[in-house]
Amino acid sequence: MYFVYILECIDGSYYTGSTNDITKRFKNHINGKGGRYTRSHKPIKVIYKENFKTKSDALKREVQIKKLNKKEKLILINT
């Protein structure tokens, strides 16, 4: 199983990524071993996730979510 996730960062920004192990990936972000963005924008929690059967589907969805503005992401998170 693969996941697309959105992290809320300490400065109120969001980070979107994908993984097959969301717990391990979140720990990596917290420890500065995740994405470059989260090294300077410390993540505080996972606020959204979607499940996918294939890595390809997860990556396609990640691209779609990254194209959303913050207001659109808030709508997605709250649905």
C-alpha positions as CSV (number, residue, x, y, z in Angstrom):
1,M,0.0,0.0,0.0
2,Y,1.2,3.5,-0.8
3,F,0.1,6.8,0.7
4,V,0.0,10.5,-0.2
5,Y,0.1,12.7,2.8
6,I,0.1,16.3,3.8
7,L,2.1,17.5,6.8
8,E,1.4,20.7,8.7
9,C,4.6,22.5,9.5
10,I,5.4,24.7,12.5
11,D,5.1,27.9,10.4
12,G,1.6,27.0,9.2
13,S,2.8,25.8,5.8
14,Y,2.0,22.4,4.2
15,Y,4.2,19.7,2.8
16,T,2.9,17.0,0.4
17,G,4.6,13.7,-0.2
18,S,4.2,10.0,-0.9
19,T,5.5,6.9,0.7
20,N,4.8,3.2,1.5
21,D,5.4,3.7,5.2
22,I,3.9,6.9,6.5
23,T,5.1,6.5,10.1
24,K,8.8,5.9,9.1
25,R,8.6,8.8,6.6
26,F,7.2,11.2,9.2
27,K,10.0,10.3,11.6
28,N,12.5,10.9,8.8
29,H,11.0,14.4,8.2
30,I,11.2,15.2,12.0
31,N,14.8,14.1,12.1
32,G,15.8,16.2,9.1
33,K,16.2,13.2,6.7
34,G,12.9,13.8,4.8
35,G,12.4,16.3,2.0
36,R,14.6,19.4,1.8
37,Y,11.5,21.6,2.5
38,T,10.9,20.0,5.9
39,R,14.5,20.6,7.0
40,S,13.7,24.3,7.3
41,H,10.0,24.0,7.9
42,K,9.7,21.6,10.8
43,P,6.7,19.3,10.5
44,I,4.4,19.0,13.5
45,K,1.8,16.5,12.3
46,V,0.2,14.5,9.5
47,I,-3.0,16.2,8.7
48,Y,-4.2,14.3,5.7
49,K,-3.5,11.0,3.9
50,E,-4.9,8.9,1.1
51,N,-4.3,5.2,0.3
52,F,-3.3,3.8,-3.1
53,K,-2.7,0.3,-4.3
54,T,0.2,1.3,-6.6
55,K,3.1,3.7,-6.3
56,S,2.2,5.1,-9.7
57,D,-1.3,6.1,-8.5
58,A,0.2,7.7,-5.4
59,L,2.7,9.7,-7.3
60,K,0.0,11.0,-9.8
61,R,-2.1,12.1,-6.9
62,E,0.8,13.7,-5.1
63,V,1.4,15.9,-8.3
64,Q,-2.3,16.8,-8.3
65,I,-2.3,17.9,-4.7
66,K,0.9,19.9,-5.0
67,K,-0.8,22.0,-7.7
68,L,-3.5,23.0,-5.3
69,N,-3.3,26.4,-3.5
70,K,-3.5,26.5,0.3
71,K,-7.2,27.3,0.3
72,E,-7.9,24.2,-2.0
73,K,-5.8,22.0,0.3
74,L,-7.7,23.2,3.3
75,I,-11.0,22.1,1.6
76,L,-9.4,18.7,0.7
77,I,-8.2,18.3,4.3
78,N,-11.6,19.1,5.8
79,T,-13.7,16.8,3.6
